[in-house]
């Protein structure tokens, strides 16, 4: 279960700073959407895996 937290932390970090990252590379808001979708996907997969591992015991 602890390995999932290592994937969840960068996903939270990327979603929190998607605006400044998008402004730094100047991509007209497209990169921000990609980062948010990717972060949401990683967070949902990690959340499902964490919940599944709790019920598997």
N, C-alpha and C positions, 0 to 999 in steps of 0.2 A: 504493500500500500504506500510506502514512503516514496517509491520511485515516481508515483503520479504527481506528488507535490512538486517535484523538480521540473515537471512540464507545465504545471499550473502557474507557478511563479512567473516565468517569462511571458506567459499569455496575459496575465494581469498587468505586468509591466508594459507590454506592447500596447495593450488597449488603453492604458492610462496615458501613455505618451504618443499616441498615434497622431495627434494634431501637430505637435512640434516636429515629429519625424517627417510628416508630410510637408510641412513648411520648409524644412531643411533641404529636402530634395526637390521641391517645387514641381509637383506632379498634378496640379489642378484638382486636388481632392480625390483622385482615383486611388492613390496608394493608401489613404486613410481608410477607405472602404474595404480594401483588400486586407489590411491589417486587422480591422475590426471583425471581419468575417472569419479570418484565420484564427484570431484569438478566441472568438466565440466557439468555433469548432473544437479547438484544443481544450477549452474550458469544459465544454459539454462532454467530450469523450472522457476527460479525466474525472469529471463528476460522476458519470455513469460507472466508470471503473472503480472509483472509491466506494460508491454505494454497493456495487456488486460484491466487492471484496469484503465488505462488512457483513453482508447477508450470507456469504459463502461459508462462514465459520460455523 
